[in-house]
Amino acid sequence: MLFELFAGLRYTRSRRRAQGRSRLVSFISLVSMLGLALGITTLIVVLSVMNGFQSELRDRTLSVVAHIEIEAYYANDNIRNWQQVADESLQHAGVAAAAPYVNEQGMLVSGNTVRGVQIRGILPAQESGVAFFDKYMQTGTLDALQPGEFGIVLGRDLARGLGAKVGSKLTLITPQGMVTPAAVIPRVRQFVVVGIFEAKVIQYDAGLALIHLADAQALFRMGDAVSGVRLRLNNPFDSQNVAVALSEVFQNLILHDWRYIHAPLFRAVALEKTMMTLFLFLIVGVAAFNVVASLTMTVQEKAADIAILRTLGARPASIMAIFIIQGSIIGVVGLVAGLIGGLSIANNLDIVIPALEAITGMKLWDKDIYLLGELPSQVLMSDVVTILSVSFLLTLIAAAYPSWRASRVKPAEALRYE
C-alpha cells in the first residue's frame, strides 16, 4: 500500500508543471478541493443556524405552553374535580407542577378597535409553575390578577393593536349570550388591563389574554368547573411516556402532549431543515463529481506511466488503488478545510455577521423582525459526522469509475506511440 500511496500523492501534486495539461489537471484538483470545502462549510453553517432556530423556537414555546394538557373527553364538557386530577397527576414522578385553566374565545373592544382573542382563566400562583409568563412581563405583574376585580393581562402585540396599556379599560364580548324574548344578547364585561407580557411567540403575544380563574368561571358560567389541567414535566421530551402513563389513570379524560399540540409547527421546521440539507448536498455532490473530471484527465495523461507500471508487475487492483487514493486525498483535504471553515463561522456568527454588515453596508440581521438579539447557532456533532461521512462517500463514488478505467489500460496499446 506504500507504493500506491506514494503514486497517488505524486499524481495529485502533478510535478511536471511545465506541461500545460499537467497544470490543468492540478487546477481541476484544486477546484474540486475548494468546491468540497465550500459545500461542507455551507452545510455546517446553515444546519447549525437551523438547529439554533429550532432550539430557540422550542425553548421559547416550552416556556409558555404546558407539556401536557388534560381535558374532558368531549369538547363541550368541563372538569369539575380538577383539584383531584391535579393531585393525582403530581403523584407521577415525571410531573413537576399542575395548574387548572379555563379556555374560551372572545372579542376585546377598545374604542373602535376590535380584536378576537383566546381567553385563558388561570390561578397566577399555580400558573407560574407551568408557564413562565411572569418572567416575560413588560409592565405590571401576573399577581395583579385578583378574583372579582376583573383584571386582564395582554400580549404585547395584542395590547399594541388595541392601543391599551396598564390601567386601560377594555370591553370583553363572549359568544355565550343571554337568551331574551327579543334575541340572544352577547355577554359583555369590562376589564382593566393590569399587565402586558412579551413571550416573543407570536401566537401568544398577538392573541392571548389572561384573566383570573374565578372571573373566567363567573363570566362563562362554569361554576367550579374548569376546561382542563395543565402539567409541566421535569423532562419535556418524556411527555409522550408520561401522557400514556397518566391516560391509564384518567380513562375518562383526554391528554395532549406539547408535541401533538404544536406538531404542525415543528414538522414544518423539520421538513425545512431536511429539504435544505438535500439542496445543499447537491453543492457537495457537484464538487465531488469534479473529481471524475480530474481523475479522468489524470488517467489519460498517465496512460504511459500506467502501462509501464503494469509491465513492471503492478496488478490492476494496485493501479485502481492509486487513483482511489488520489480521489480520497482530494476529498480529505476538502473535508478538513470545510470542517475548519464551517466550525469557525458557525461558532463565531456573533462576530461574522457584524463584520459582514460593516463590509457590505447592509442590515443582515434585524432583531426587531426575528425577535432574537443575535443569529442563533447550535453545532451538533451528529450533523457534522453525517456531513463528513456522506461527502467522503460521494468522493469515493466519484473516484471509482476513473480508477476502474485506469486499471483497464492495456500496456501494449498505451505504449504503441511512445
C-alpha positions as CSV (number, residue, x, y, z in Angstrom):
1,M,0.0,0.0,0.0
2,L,3.0,2.3,0.5
3,F,3.6,2.1,-3.3
4,E,0.0,3.0,-4.2
5,L,0.0,5.8,-1.6
6,F,3.3,7.3,-3.0
7,A,2.0,7.2,-6.6
8,G,-1.4,8.7,-5.6
9,L,0.3,11.6,-3.8
10,R,2.7,12.2,-6.7
11,Y,-0.2,12.2,-9.2
12,T,-2.2,14.6,-7.0
13,R,0.6,17.1,-7.0
14,S,1.5,16.6,-10.7
15,R,5.1,17.6,-10.5
16,R,5.5,18.2,-14.3
17,R,4.2,21.7,-14.1
18,A,5.9,22.8,-17.3
19,Q,3.3,21.0,-19.3
20,G,0.0,22.8,-19.8
21,R,-2.1,19.7,-19.4
22,S,-0.5,18.8,-16.0
23,R,-1.2,22.3,-14.8
24,L,-4.8,21.9,-15.9
25,V,-5.1,18.6,-14.0
26,S,-3.7,20.2,-10.9
27,F,-6.0,23.2,-11.3
28,I,-9.1,20.9,-11.6
29,S,-8.0,19.0,-8.5
30,L,-7.6,22.3,-6.6
31,V,-11.1,23.4,-7.8
32,S,-12.5,20.0,-6.6
33,M,-11.0,20.5,-3.1
34,L,-12.2,24.1,-2.9
35,G,-15.7,23.1,-4.0
36,L,-15.9,20.4,-1.4
37,A,-14.6,22.8,1.3
38,L,-17.2,25.4,0.3
39,G,-20.0,23.0,0.2
40,I,-19.2,21.4,3.6
41,T,-18.7,24.9,5.1
42,T,-22.1,26.0,3.8
43,L,-23.7,22.8,5.1
44,I,-22.3,23.1,8.6
45,V,-23.1,26.8,8.9
46,V,-26.7,26.5,7.5
47,L,-27.6,23.4,9.6
48,S,-26.1,25.0,12.7
49,V,-28.2,28.1,12.2
50,M,-31.3,26.0,11.6
51,N,-30.6,23.9,14.7
52,G,-30.2,27.2,16.7
53,F,-33.5,28.5,15.4
54,Q,-35.2,25.1,16.1
55,S,-33.8,25.0,19.7
56,E,-34.7,28.7,20.3
57,L,-38.2,28.2,19.0
58,R,-38.7,25.0,21.1
59,D,-37.3,26.7,24.3
60,R,-39.5,29.8,23.9
61,T,-42.6,27.7,23.1
62,L,-42.0,25.3,26.0
63,S,-41.6,28.3,28.4
64,V,-45.2,29.4,27.8
65,V,-47.0,26.2,27.0
66,A,-47.9,23.2,29.1
67,H,-46.1,20.0,28.4
68,I,-49.3,18.1,28.8
69,E,-53.0,19.3,28.8
70,I,-55.7,17.2,30.4
71,E,-59.2,17.9,29.1
72,A,-62.7,16.4,29.1
73,Y,-63.3,13.8,26.5
74,Y,-65.9,15.8,24.7
75,A,-65.1,19.4,23.6
76,N,-68.1,21.0,25.3
77,D,-67.6,19.3,28.7
78,N,-65.7,20.6,31.6
79,I,-63.7,19.0,34.5
80,R,-65.4,19.5,37.9
81,N,-63.0,17.6,40.1
82,W,-59.9,19.4,38.8
83,Q,-58.2,19.5,42.2
84,Q,-58.3,15.7,42.4
85,V,-57.0,15.5,38.8
86,A,-54.1,17.9,39.7
87,D,-53.2,16.0,42.9
88,E,-53.2,12.6,41.1
89,S,-51.1,14.0,38.3
90,L,-48.5,15.3,40.8
91,Q,-48.1,11.8,42.2
92,H,-46.3,10.8,39.0
93,A,-42.6,11.2,39.3
94,G,-42.2,13.0,36.0
95,V,-44.8,15.8,36.8
96,A,-43.3,18.9,38.3
97,A,-46.4,21.2,38.5
98,A,-50.1,21.3,37.7
99,A,-52.5,24.2,37.2
100,P,-56.2,24.5,36.2
101,Y,-57.3,26.7,33.4
102,V,-60.4,27.9,31.6
103,N,-60.0,28.3,27.8
104,E,-62.6,30.2,25.8
105,Q,-62.8,32.6,22.8
106,G,-64.0,36.2,22.9
107,M,-63.6,39.7,21.4
108,L,-61.9,42.7,23.1
109,V,-63.1,46.1,22.3
110,S,-61.2,49.3,22.8
111,G,-62.9,52.3,21.3
112,N,-63.5,51.5,17.6
113,T,-60.9,48.7,17.6
114,V,-62.0,45.0,18.0
115,R,-59.7,42.0,18.3
116,G,-60.5,38.3,18.5
117,V,-58.6,36.7,21.4
118,Q,-58.1,33.5,23.3
119,I,-59.2,34.0,26.9
120,R,-57.4,31.9,29.4
121,G,-58.5,31.9,33.1
122,I,-55.7,31.0,35.4
123,L,-54.6,30.9,39.1
124,P,-51.5,33.1,39.0
125,A,-49.6,31.2,41.7
126,Q,-50.1,27.8,40.2
127,E,-49.8,29.0,36.6
128,S,-46.3,30.3,37.3
129,G,-45.2,26.7,37.9
130,V,-46.5,25.6,34.5
131,A,-45.8,28.6,32.2
132,F,-43.3,31.4,32.7
133,F,-45.5,34.4,31.8
134,D,-44.4,36.1,35.0
135,K,-40.8,36.2,33.6
136,Y,-42.0,37.9,30.4
137,M,-44.0,40.7,32.0
138,Q,-43.1,44.1,30.5
139,T,-45.4,46.1,32.7
140,G,-47.5,45.0,35.7
141,T,-47.4,41.6,37.3
142,L,-49.3,38.4,37.0
143,D,-50.2,38.5,40.7
144,A,-52.3,41.6,39.9
145,L,-55.0,39.2,38.7
146,Q,-57.3,39.0,41.7
147,P,-60.7,37.3,41.8
148,G,-63.7,39.6,41.4
149,E,-61.6,42.6,40.2
150,F,-61.8,41.6,36.5
151,G,-58.2,42.4,35.6
152,I,-56.7,41.3,32.4
153,V,-53.1,40.7,31.2
154,L,-52.4,41.1,27.4
155,G,-49.7,40.0,25.0
156,R,-47.6,42.9,23.7
157,D,-48.8,42.8,20.1
158,L,-52.4,42.5,21.2
159,A,-52.1,45.4,23.6
160,R,-50.4,47.5,20.8
161,G,-53.2,46.6,18.4
162,L,-55.9,47.7,20.9
163,G,-53.9,50.8,22.0
164,A,-54.1,49.6,25.6
165,K,-51.7,50.0,28.5
166,V,-51.8,49.3,32.2
167,G,-54.9,51.0,33.6
168,S,-56.8,50.9,30.2
169,K,-60.4,49.7,30.3
170,L,-61.4,47.1,27.7
171,T,-64.8,45.5,26.9
172,L,-64.8,41.7,26.6
173,I,-67.6,40.2,24.5
174,T,-68.2,36.5,24.8
175,P,-70.0,34.3,22.3
176,Q,-72.1,32.7,25.1
177,G,-75.1,35.0,25.0
178,M,-78.1,35.5,27.2
179,V,-81.4,34.4,25.7
180,T,-84.2,37.0,25.9
181,P,-87.6,37.1,24.3
182,A,-86.3,39.6,21.7
183,A,-83.0,38.0,20.8
184,V,-79.8,36.4,22.0
185,I,-77.7,39.1,23.6
186,P,-73.9,38.6,23.9
187,R,-72.4,38.7,27.4
188,V,-70.4,41.8,27.9
189,R,-67.9,42.6,30.7
190,Q,-65.5,45.4,31.3
191,F,-61.9,44.6,32.2
192,V,-59.0,46.7,33.4
193,V,-55.5,46.0,32.0
194,V,-53.2,45.1,34.8
195,G,-50.2,43.8,32.9
196,I,-48.6,43.3,29.5
197,F,-46.2,40.4,28.6
198,E,-43.9,39.6,25.7
199,A,-43.1,35.9,25.3
200,K,-41.8,36.5,21.7
201,V,-44.1,33.8,20.5
202,I,-46.4,35.4,18.0
203,Q,-49.3,33.1,18.8
204,Y,-49.5,34.3,22.4
205,D,-48.2,37.9,22.0
206,A,-50.9,38.7,19.5
207,G,-53.8,36.6,20.6
208,L,-53.8,35.6,24.3
209,A,-55.4,37.4,27.2
210,L,-55.1,36.1,30.8
211,I,-57.7,36.6,33.4
212,H,-58.2,35.1,36.9
213,L,-59.8,31.7,37.0
214,A,-62.7,32.8,39.2
215,D,-63.5,35.7,36.8
216,A,-63.5,33.3,33.9
217,Q,-65.7,30.8,35.7
218,A,-68.2,33.5,36.5
219,L,-68.1,35.1,33.0
220,F,-68.6,31.8,31.2
221,R,-71.0,30.4,33.9
222,M,-68.9,27.3,34.6
223,G,-69.4,27.2,38.4
224,D,-66.4,25.4,39.9
225,A,-65.5,23.5,36.7
226,V,-62.5,24.2,34.5
227,S,-61.7,23.5,30.9
228,G,-58.7,21.4,31.9
229,V,-55.5,20.9,33.9
230,R,-52.1,21.9,32.5
231,L,-49.0,20.0,33.6
232,R,-45.3,20.8,33.5
233,L,-42.8,17.9,33.4
234,N,-39.3,17.5,34.7
235,N,-38.3,16.4,31.3
236,P,-40.5,17.8,28.5
237,F,-39.1,15.3,26.0
238,D,-40.6,12.5,28.0
239,S,-44.1,13.9,27.5
240,Q,-45.4,11.0,25.4
241,N,-44.4,8.4,28.0
242,V,-45.9,10.4,30.9
243,A,-49.1,11.1,28.9
244,V,-49.5,7.3,28.2
245,A,-49.0,6.5,31.9
246,L,-51.5,9.2,33.1
247,S,-54.1,8.1,30.5
248,E,-54.4,4.8,32.3
249,V,-55.2,6.8,35.5
250,F,-57.7,9.3,33.8
251,Q,-59.5,6.9,31.5
252,N,-62.5,9.3,31.1
253,L,-60.2,12.3,30.1
254,I,-58.1,13.0,27.1
255,L,-54.4,14.0,27.3
256,H,-52.4,16.0,24.7
257,D,-48.7,16.5,25.0
258,W,-46.9,19.5,23.5
259,R,-45.6,17.6,20.6
260,Y,-49.1,16.8,19.5
261,I,-50.4,20.3,20.1
262,H,-47.7,22.1,18.2
263,A,-47.0,19.3,15.7
264,P,-47.6,21.4,12.5
265,L,-45.0,24.0,13.6
266,F,-42.2,21.6,14.5
267,R,-43.0,19.4,11.5
268,A,-42.6,22.4,9.2
269,V,-39.3,23.3,10.8
270,A,-38.1,19.7,10.5
271,L,-39.2,19.5,6.9
272,E,-37.5,22.8,6.0
273,K,-34.2,21.5,7.6
274,T,-34.5,18.2,5.7
275,M,-35.1,19.9,2.3
276,M,-32.4,22.5,2.9
277,T,-29.9,19.7,3.7
278,L,-30.8,17.9,0.5
279,F,-30.4,21.0,-1.6
280,L,-27.0,21.9,0.0
281,F,-25.8,18.3,-0.5
282,L,-26.2,19.0,-4.2
283,I,-23.4,21.5,-3.9
284,V,-21.2,18.9,-2.3
285,G,-22.3,16.4,-5.0
286,V,-21.3,18.8,-7.8
287,A,-17.9,19.4,-6.2
288,A,-17.4,15.7,-5.5
289,F,-18.1,14.8,-9.1
290,N,-15.5,17.3,-10.2
291,V,-13.2,14.5,-9.0
292,V,-14.4,12.5,-12.0
293,A,-13.1,15.1,-14.5
294,S,-9.8,15.5,-12.6
295,L,-9.1,11.8,-12.4
296,T,-10.2,11.1,-15.9
297,M,-7.7,13.6,-17.2
298,T,-5.1,12.2,-14.9
299,V,-5.7,8.7,-16.3
300,Q,-5.4,9.9,-19.9
301,E,-2.2,11.9,-19.1
302,K,-0.6,9.0,-17.2
303,A,-1.6,6.2,-19.6
304,A,2.1,5.6,-20.5
305,D,3.1,5.6,-16.8
306,I,0.3,3.1,-16.0
307,A,1.4,0.9,-18.9
308,I,5.0,0.9,-17.6
309,L,3.8,0.1,-14.0
310,R,1.8,-2.8,-15.4
311,T,4.8,-4.2,-17.3
312,L,6.8,-4.0,-14.1
313,G,4.3,-6.2,-12.4
314,A,1.7,-3.9,-10.9
315,R,-1.6,-5.5,-10.7
316,P,-4.9,-3.9,-11.9
317,A,-6.0,-3.6,-8.3
318,S,-2.9,-1.6,-7.4
319,I,-3.5,0.7,-10.4
320,M,-7.1,1.2,-9.2
321,A,-5.9,1.8,-5.7
322,I,-3.6,4.6,-6.8
323,F,-6.4,6.6,-8.3
324,I,-8.8,5.8,-5.5
325,I,-6.1,7.2,-3.1
326,Q,-5.8,10.3,-5.3
327,G,-9.5,10.9,-5.2
328,S,-9.5,10.2,-1.4
329,I,-6.7,12.8,-0.9
330,I,-8.7,15.4,-2.7
331,G,-11.7,14.5,-0.6
332,V,-9.9,14.5,2.7
333,V,-8.2,17.9,2.1
334,G,-11.6,19.4,1.1
335,L,-13.3,17.8,4.1
336,V,-10.7,19.1,6.5
337,A,-10.8,22.6,5.0
338,G,-14.6,22.7,5.0
339,L,-14.8,21.4,8.6
340,I,-12.4,24.1,9.8
341,G,-14.2,26.8,7.9
342,G,-17.7,25.6,8.9
343,L,-16.9,25.3,12.6
344,S,-15.1,28.6,12.6
345,I,-18.0,30.5,11.1
346,A,-20.8,28.6,12.9
347,N,-19.2,29.2,16.3
348,N,-18.4,32.9,15.7
349,L,-21.6,34.2,14.0
350,D,-21.8,37.0,16.5
351,I,-18.5,38.3,15.0
352,V,-19.0,37.3,11.4
353,I,-22.5,38.9,10.9
354,P,-21.5,42.4,12.2
355,A,-18.3,42.2,10.1
356,L,-20.3,41.4,7.0
357,E,-22.7,44.2,7.8
358,A,-19.8,46.6,8.2
359,I,-18.3,45.5,4.9
360,T,-21.5,45.4,2.8
361,G,-23.3,48.2,4.5
362,M,-26.4,46.1,4.6
363,K,-28.5,45.0,7.6
364,L,-28.3,41.3,7.6
365,W,-29.9,40.6,10.9
366,D,-32.7,42.7,12.3
367,K,-33.6,41.7,15.9
368,D,-36.9,43.6,15.7
369,I,-38.0,41.3,12.9
370,Y,-36.7,38.0,14.2
371,L,-37.2,38.8,17.9
372,L,-33.7,37.5,18.7
373,G,-30.8,39.6,19.7
374,E,-28.4,37.6,17.5
375,L,-28.4,34.8,14.9
376,P,-28.7,31.6,16.9
377,S,-26.3,28.7,16.1
378,Q,-26.0,25.3,17.5
379,V,-23.4,22.8,16.1
380,L,-24.5,19.2,16.5
381,M,-21.7,16.6,16.2
382,S,-24.2,14.2,14.7
383,D,-24.8,16.6,11.8
384,V,-21.1,17.2,11.4
385,V,-20.3,13.4,11.3
386,T,-23.2,12.9,8.8
387,I,-22.0,15.7,6.5
388,L,-18.4,14.5,6.5
389,S,-19.4,10.8,6.0
390,V,-21.7,11.4,3.1
391,S,-19.3,13.9,1.5
392,F,-16.4,11.4,1.7
393,L,-18.7,8.6,0.3
394,L,-19.6,10.8,-2.6
395,T,-15.9,11.5,-3.3
396,L,-15.2,7.7,-3.3
397,I,-18.1,7.0,-5.6
398,A,-16.9,9.8,-8.0
399,A,-13.3,8.3,-7.9
400,A,-14.5,4.7,-8.6
401,Y,-15.1,4.9,-12.3
402,P,-11.9,6.7,-13.4
403,S,-9.9,4.4,-11.2
404,W,-11.6,1.4,-12.8
405,R,-10.8,2.8,-16.3
406,A,-7.2,3.2,-15.2
407,S,-7.0,-0.4,-14.1
408,R,-8.2,-1.5,-17.6
409,V,-5.4,0.3,-19.5
410,K,-3.7,-2.2,-21.8
411,P,0.1,-1.7,-21.8
412,A,0.7,-2.6,-25.5
413,E,-1.9,0.0,-26.7
414,A,-0.7,2.7,-24.3
415,L,2.9,2.4,-25.4
416,R,2.3,1.9,-29.1
417,Y,3.1,5.6,-29.9
418,E,5.6,6.3,-27.1
